Structures are given as structure tokens and as C-alpha cells.
């Protein structure tokens, strides 16, 4: 368990270091997650007969973290309450940005789906 937690924190630390070293606009934990994903994919390619992740301590630790993921939203909620004044001042712009970006995401997703379906010669049924 300790080794699995150390691996998760090491990936996060590496992501933070890369984000700060190269002044990347991506948060360090996101880069760390990508590094962990890349490491797990490489492990799967180099050792196809290895023990599945679910049966390793890393799988158990990740399962516990995912089971209690809602607790990790408490600090975000506290931050929203703390900055409620800014949220009220910029609320209409934020709502517009959320609605437009969601609609745009749906349109782009549908467009990509149709294009990929056409590429694999399985057009959607009408």
C-alpha cells in the first residue's frame, strides 16, 4: 500500500516539476496522471503476462481513492463559497461559457463520430 501511494505521489510530483520547469499551462497533477497512464501502458506492452493492475496494491489504492472521490470535492466547494463574490460578479459570463462550450463539445463529438463511422464504412442508421 505504501509503495502504491508513493508511486501516485511520485507521478504527481514529477508532473508538478515538469509543469513548473517548462511553464506549461497544464496542471501538474494532470501531467502526473498522464505519466502514470503512460507507465502503465508501457508495462502492459513490455510484460503482457504481468499481474493485472486490479490485483496489485496500486489497484487497491486506486479503488479506495475512487470510492471516496466525493470527499475530494469538499475543498473545491469551500473555495467556491469563499469566492462567492467573484462568482456573482462573473456569473453570467461563466454560465455563457459553460453552455457554449458544452454545446460546442456535443457538436464536435457528433461530427467526429460521423466522420469516423464513415471511415470505417458503418454509417449511422436513420
N, CA and C of each residue as an Amber inpcrd file, in Angstrom:
protein
   378
   0.8180000  -1.1990000   0.0000000   0.0000000   0.0000000   0.0000000
   0.8610000   1.2630000   0.0000000   1.9020000   1.2680000   0.8280000
   2.7670000   2.4410000   0.9050000   3.4750000   2.6670000  -0.4270000
   3.9130000   1.5820000  -1.0580000   4.5990000   1.7040000  -2.3470000
   3.6490000   2.2510000  -3.4140000   2.3970000   1.8230000  -3.3780000
   1.4150000   2.3110000  -4.3590000   1.1330000   3.7940000  -4.1500000
   0.9620000   4.2020000  -2.8970000   0.7580000   5.6250000  -2.6190000
   1.9870000   6.4440000  -3.0020000   3.1640000   5.8820000  -2.7560000
   4.3950000   6.5670000  -3.1330000   4.4760000   6.7360000  -4.6450000
   4.0710000   5.7150000  -5.3800000   4.0690000   5.8140000  -6.8410000
   3.1160000   6.9150000  -7.3170000   1.9220000   6.9640000  -6.7470000
   0.9550000   8.0020000  -7.1250000   1.4920000   9.3970000  -6.8170000
   2.0550000   9.5650000  -5.6310000   2.6020000  10.8770000  -5.2620000
   3.8440000  11.2240000  -6.0710000   4.6410000  10.2350000  -6.4240000
   5.8250000  10.4900000  -7.2510000   5.4160000  10.9480000  -8.6440000
   4.3680000  10.3510000  -9.1930000   3.8720000  10.7820000 -10.5030000
   3.3460000  12.2120000 -10.4220000   2.6390000  12.5240000  -9.3510000
   2.1400000  13.8880000  -9.1820000   3.3030000  14.8660000  -9.0340000
   4.3210000  14.4980000  -8.2640000   5.4890000  15.3600000  -8.0870000
   6.2170000  15.5710000  -9.4090000   6.3710000  14.5050000 -10.1810000
   7.0310000  14.6330000 -11.4870000   6.2230000  15.5470000 -12.4020000
   4.9040000  15.4160000 -12.3620000   4.0560000  16.2870000 -13.1600000
   4.1810000  17.7420000 -12.7440000   4.1990000  17.9920000 -11.4400000
   4.3790000  19.3590000 -10.9380000   5.7250000  19.9170000 -11.3690000
   6.7590000  19.1030000 -11.2770000   8.1000000  19.5550000 -11.6570000
   8.1470000  19.9010000 -13.1430000   7.5510000  19.0550000 -13.9860000
   7.5400000  19.3330000 -15.4240000   6.7310000  20.5840000 -15.7440000
   5.5930000  20.7260000 -15.0790000   4.7360000  21.8920000 -15.3370000
   5.4480000  23.1860000 -14.9730000   6.1670000  23.1780000 -13.8610000
   6.8720000  24.3970000 -13.4310000   8.1590000  24.6140000 -14.2090000
   8.8610000  23.5290000 -14.5200000  10.1220000  23.6390000 -15.2340000
   9.9260000  24.2110000 -16.6380000   8.8890000  23.7390000 -17.3290000
   8.6420000  24.1820000 -18.6990000   7.5370000  25.2230000 -18.8000000
   7.0490000  25.7290000 -17.6570000   5.9800000  26.7430000 -17.6110000
   4.7920000  26.3240000 -18.4710000   4.3530000  25.0900000 -18.2680000
   3.2350000  24.5520000 -19.0450000   1.9040000  25.0610000 -18.4940000
   0.9220000  25.2670000 -19.3530000  -0.3850000  25.7260000 -18.8800000
  -1.2660000  24.5880000 -18.3530000  -0.7130000  23.4000000 -18.2540000
  -1.4460000  22.2210000 -17.7820000  -1.0790000  21.9900000 -16.3280000
  -2.0550000  21.7160000 -15.4630000  -1.7420000  21.4660000 -14.0520000
  -0.8210000  20.2520000 -13.8690000   0.0450000  20.3350000 -12.8890000
   0.9790000  19.2600000 -12.6070000   0.3230000  17.9080000 -12.3450000
  -0.7710000  17.8510000 -11.5540000  -1.4020000  16.5490000 -11.3340000
  -1.9340000  15.9060000 -12.6160000  -2.3540000  16.7170000 -13.5800000
  -2.8280000  16.1660000 -14.8530000  -1.6580000  15.5620000 -15.6180000
  -0.5210000  16.2460000 -15.6020000   0.6720000  15.7050000 -16.2480000
   1.1110000  14.4330000 -15.5320000   1.0490000  14.4330000 -14.2000000
   1.3950000  13.2380000 -13.4350000   0.4840000  12.0690000 -13.7580000
  -0.7980000  12.3410000 -13.9270000  -1.7390000  11.2860000 -14.3060000
  -1.4020000  10.7330000 -15.6820000  -1.0270000  11.6170000 -16.6050000
  -0.6260000  11.1680000 -17.9390000   0.6460000  10.3190000 -17.8590000
   1.5810000  10.7010000 -17.0060000   2.8020000   9.9060000 -16.8230000
   2.4730000   8.5210000 -16.2550000   1.5740000   8.4740000 -15.2750000
   1.1630000   7.1890000 -14.7080000   0.4950000   6.3300000 -15.7720000
  -0.3870000   6.9400000 -16.5570000  -1.0630000   6.2050000 -17.6300000
  -0.0490000   5.6540000 -18.6270000   0.9150000   6.4950000 -19.0260000
   1.9420000   6.0680000 -19.9610000   2.7640000   4.9240000 -19.3700000
   3.1160000   5.0420000 -18.1120000   3.8720000   3.9710000 -17.4640000
   3.1030000   2.6610000 -17.4120000   1.8240000   2.7320000 -17.1270000
   1.0150000   1.5150000 -17.0710000   0.8360000   0.9050000 -18.4570000
   0.6930000   1.7550000 -19.4830000   0.5690000   1.2430000 -20.8500000
   1.8770000   0.5740000 -21.2890000   3.0130000   1.1900000 -20.9570000
   4.3040000   0.5870000 -21.3070000   4.5070000  -0.7270000 -20.5710000
   4.0870000  -0.7750000 -19.3150000   4.1740000  -2.0190000 -18.5430000
   3.3710000  -3.1180000 -19.2150000   2.1890000  -2.7560000 -19.7060000
   1.3190000  -3.7280000 -20.3690000   1.9520000  -4.2340000 -21.6620000
   2.6590000  -3.3610000 -22.3890000   3.2920000  -3.7780000 -23.6400000
   4.5520000  -4.5940000 -23.3920000   5.3630000  -4.1950000 -22.4140000
   6.6180000  -4.8830000 -22.1710000   6.4320000  -6.2050000 -21.4470000
   5.4000000  -6.2750000 -20.6070000   5.1500000  -7.5010000 -19.8460000
   3.6860000  -7.9040000 -19.9810000   3.2950000  -8.4640000 -21.1310000
   1.8880000  -8.8140000 -21.3300000   1.3860000  -9.8890000 -20.3560000
   2.3070000 -10.6810000 -19.7920000   1.9120000 -11.7350000 -18.8590000
   1.9370000 -11.2790000 -17.4000000   2.1330000  -9.9890000 -17.1720000
   2.2240000  -9.4600000 -15.8080000   0.8690000  -9.5300000 -15.1090000
   0.9050000  -9.4360000 -13.8030000  -0.3080000  -9.4400000 -12.9940000
  -1.1730000  -8.2330000 -13.3430000  -2.4800000  -8.4300000 -13.5040000
  -3.3540000  -7.2840000 -13.8040000  -3.2980000  -6.2310000 -12.6990000
  -3.4920000  -4.9890000 -13.0790000  -3.4070000  -3.8700000 -12.1390000
  -4.4060000  -4.0400000 -10.9970000  -5.5820000  -4.5730000 -11.2910000
  -6.6100000  -4.7340000 -10.2600000  -6.1530000  -5.6180000  -9.1090000
  -5.2230000  -6.5240000  -9.3780000  -4.7610000  -7.4510000  -8.3490000
  -3.5180000  -6.9560000  -7.6110000  -3.0090000  -5.8030000  -8.0050000
  -1.8200000  -5.2310000  -7.3580000  -2.2330000  -4.2300000  -6.2830000
  -1.3240000  -3.8660000  -5.3820000  -1.6520000  -2.8420000  -4.3830000
  -2.0690000  -1.5090000  -5.0240000  -1.5050000  -1.1840000  -6.1850000
  -1.8920000   0.0480000  -6.8700000  -3.3720000   0.0340000  -7.2190000
  -3.8830000  -1.0940000  -7.6650000  -5.3030000  -1.2130000  -7.9710000
  -6.1680000  -1.0470000  -6.7330000  -5.7180000  -1.6030000  -5.6150000
  -6.4770000  -1.4710000  -4.3650000  -6.5000000  -0.0250000  -3.8860000
  -5.3530000   0.6460000  -3.9440000  -5.2870000   2.0430000  -3.5100000
  -6.1550000   2.9170000  -4.4050000  -6.0710000   2.7020000  -5.6990000
  -6.8930000   3.4860000  -6.6310000  -8.3750000   3.2200000  -6.4100000
  -8.7230000   1.9820000  -6.1070000 -10.1210000   1.6590000  -5.8250000
 -10.6470000   2.3990000  -4.6060000  -9.8360000   2.4660000  -3.5540000
 -10.2380000   3.1940000  -2.3460000 -10.3740000   4.6840000  -2.6430000
  -9.4220000   5.2460000  -3.3760000  -9.4970000   6.6680000  -3.7230000
 -10.7340000   6.9710000  -4.5660000 -11.0210000   6.1110000  -5.5240000
 -12.2040000   6.3270000  -6.3580000 -13.4980000   6.1490000  -5.5660000
 -13.4940000   5.2480000  -4.6050000 -14.6890000   5.0410000  -3.7860000
 -14.9960000   6.2580000  -2.9240000 -13.9660000   7.0020000  -2.5540000
 -14.1480000   8.1750000  -1.7040000 -13.8520000   9.4700000  -2.4500000
 -14.0530000   9.4550000  -3.7440000 -13.7460000  10.6110000  -4.5800000
 -14.5660000  11.8370000  -4.2040000 -15.7790000  11.6140000  -3.7260000
 -16.6320000  12.7560000  -3.3800000 -16.0200000  13.6070000  -2.2650000
 -15.2220000  13.0020000  -1.4000000 -14.5730000  13.7780000  -0.3350000
 -13.5670000  14.7840000  -0.8860000 -13.0180000  14.4820000  -2.0500000
 -12.0270000  15.3780000  -2.6390000 -12.6700000  16.6420000  -3.2110000
 -13.9920000  16.6630000  -3.3250000 -14.6700000  17.8490000  -3.8280000
 -14.9900000  18.8490000  -2.7220000 -14.7870000  18.4770000  -1.4730000
 -15.0630000  19.3860000  -0.3610000 -14.1880000  20.6410000  -0.4340000
 -12.8730000  20.5370000  -0.6720000 -12.0760000  21.7710000  -0.7820000
 -12.5190000  22.6570000  -1.9480000 -12.9190000  22.0620000  -3.0510000
 -13.3970000  22.8540000  -4.1880000 -14.6790000  23.5870000  -3.8180000
 -15.5670000  22.9260000  -3.1140000 -16.7990000  23.5810000  -2.6660000
 -16.5190000  24.7170000  -1.7010000 -15.5450000  24.5190000  -0.8090000
 -15.1690000  25.5850000   0.1240000 -14.5810000  26.7740000  -0.6320000
 -13.8110000  26.5120000  -1.6670000 -13.2570000  27.5910000  -2.4760000
 -14.3320000  28.3710000  -3.2070000 -15.3620000  27.6820000  -3.6780000
 -16.4720000  28.3660000  -4.3480000 -17.2040000  29.2670000  -3.3680000
 -17.4380000  28.7750000  -2.1580000 -18.1190000  29.5900000  -1.1530000
 -17.2510000  30.7870000  -0.7730000 -15.9480000  30.5770000  -0.6590000
 -15.0470000  31.6660000  -0.2830000 -15.0180000  32.7700000  -1.3350000
 -15.1090000  32.4020000  -2.5850000 -15.0420000  33.3760000  -3.6760000
 -16.4160000  33.6030000  -4.2990000 -17.4400000  33.5620000  -3.4850000
 -18.8060000  33.7260000  -3.9870000 -19.0080000  35.0980000  -4.6310000
 -18.3450000  36.1260000  -4.1120000 -18.4720000  37.4680000  -4.6840000
 -18.0000000  37.5130000  -6.1290000 -16.8610000  36.8960000  -6.4000000
 -16.3510000  36.8480000  -7.7750000 -17.2610000  36.0130000  -8.6540000
 -17.8250000  34.9530000  -8.0800000 -18.7460000  34.1070000  -8.8390000
 -19.9970000  34.8860000  -9.2240000 -20.5170000  35.6930000  -8.3090000
 -21.6910000  36.5060000  -8.6090000 -21.3490000  37.5690000  -9.6540000
 -20.1760000  38.1910000  -9.5280000 -19.7830000  39.2510000 -10.4590000
 -19.5770000  38.7200000 -11.8740000 -19.0290000  37.5370000 -11.9840000
 -18.7270000  36.9700000 -13.3010000 -19.6650000  35.8220000 -13.6650000
 -20.7300000  35.6380000 -12.9100000 -21.6530000  34.5270000 -13.1150000
 -22.2310000  34.4190000 -14.5130000 -22.8040000  35.5030000 -15.0590000
 -23.3860000  35.3840000 -16.4080000 -22.3490000  34.9680000 -17.4610000
 -21.1510000  35.4960000 -17.3710000 -20.1040000  35.1080000 -18.3210000
 -19.7100000  33.6460000 -18.1610000 -19.6190000  33.1940000 -16.9020000
 -19.2880000  31.7980000 -16.6500000 -20.3730000  30.8550000 -17.1590000
 -21.6260000  31.2300000 -16.9250000 -22.7360000  30.3960000 -17.3910000
 -22.7440000  30.3380000 -18.9120000 -22.5440000  31.4960000 -19.5530000
 -22.4970000  31.5230000 -21.0180000 -21.3510000  30.6530000 -21.5340000
 -20.1870000  30.7580000 -20.9030000 -19.0400000  29.9610000 -21.3360000
 -19.3140000  28.4690000 -21.1610000 -19.9470000  28.0830000 -20.0510000
 -20.2650000  26.6690000 -19.8270000 -21.2640000  26.1430000 -20.8440000
 -22.3060000  26.9130000 -21.1100000 -23.3370000  26.4660000 -22.0520000
 -22.7570000  26.3750000 -23.4620000 -22.0210000  27.4020000 -23.8780000
 -21.4590000  27.4070000 -25.2340000 -20.4260000  26.2970000 -25.3990000
 -19.5530000  26.1300000 -24.4050000 -18.5340000  25.0810000 -24.5310000
 -19.1530000  23.6910000 -24.5170000 -20.2090000  23.4920000 -23.7330000
 -20.8870000  22.1940000 -23.7230000 -21.5360000  21.9160000 -25.0720000
 -22.2340000  22.9040000 -25.6110000 -22.8690000  22.7420000 -26.9230000
 -21.8220000  22.4830000 -28.0020000 -20.7310000  23.2290000 -27.9580000
 -19.6710000  23.0540000 -28.9440000 -19.0510000  21.6670000 -28.8340000
 -18.8730000  21.1910000 -27.6140000 -18.3310000  19.8460000 -27.4090000
 -19.2540000  18.7920000 -27.9900000 -20.5520000  18.9360000 -27.7860000
 -21.5070000  17.9850000 -28.3500000 -21.4820000  17.9920000 -29.8710000
 -21.4080000  19.1760000 -30.4640000 -21.3760000  19.2820000 -31.9200000
 -20.1040000  18.6430000 -32.4760000 -18.9660000  18.9580000 -31.8720000
 -17.6980000  18.3950000 -32.3440000 -17.6810000  16.8810000 -32.1570000
 -18.1950000  16.3900000 -31.0360000 -18.2500000  14.9480000 -30.8010000
 -19.1070000  14.2580000 -31.8410000 -20.2720000  14.8230000 -32.1470000
 -21.1400000  14.2370000 -33.1740000 -20.4490000  14.2570000 -34.5360000
 -19.7890000  15.3660000 -34.8610000 -19.0820000  15.4730000 -36.1360000
 -17.9820000  14.4160000 -36.2380000 -17.1910000  14.2690000 -35.1950000
 -16.1120000  13.2770000 -35.2020000 -16.6880000  11.8760000 -35.3010000
 -17.7750000  11.6040000 -34.5910000 -18.3990000  10.2830000 -34.6580000
 -18.8430000   9.9640000 -36.0720000 -19.4980000  10.9150000 -36.7280000
 -19.9760000  10.6860000 -38.0940000 -18.7990000  10.4550000 -39.0340000
 -17.7340000  11.2390000 -38.8790000 -16.5650000  11.0850000 -39.7550000
 -15.8790000   9.7290000 -39.5360000 -15.7260000   9.3270000 -38.2920000
 -15.0900000   8.0420000 -38.0120000 -15.9800000   6.9050000 -38.4890000
 -17.2840000   7.0300000 -38.3010000 -18.2090000   5.9940000 -38.7840000
 -18.1180000   5.8750000 -40.3110000 -17.9690000   6.9980000 -40.9880000
 -17.8220000   6.9590000 -42.4430000 -16.5010000   6.3180000 -42.8300000
 -15.4560000   6.5560000 -42.0440000 -14.1520000   5.9630000 -42.3550000
 -14.1620000   4.4450000 -42.2120000 -14.8860000   3.9480000 -41.2470000
 -14.9330000   2.5020000 -41.0520000 -16.0950000   1.8610000 -41.7970000
 -16.7400000   2.6600000 -42.6290000 -17.8090000   2.2010000 -43.5040000
 -18.9850000   1.6120000 -42.7460000 -19.3570000   2.2810000 -41.6590000
 -20.5440000   1.8580000 -40.9110000 -21.3610000   3.0970000 -40.5820000
 -21.9870000   3.6690000 -41.5780000 -22.7620000   4.8910000 -41.4010000
 -23.8880000   4.6650000 -40.3940000 -24.2290000   5.6800000 -39.5880000
 -25.3000000   5.5200000 -38.6050000 -26.6530000   5.3160000 -39.2830000
 -27.4810000   4.5490000 -38.6040000 -28.8240000   4.2890000 -39.1450000
 -29.7160000   5.5020000 -38.9280000 -30.5970000   5.7690000 -39.8670000
 -31.5300000   6.8790000 -39.7490000 -32.7990000   6.4690000 -39.0560000
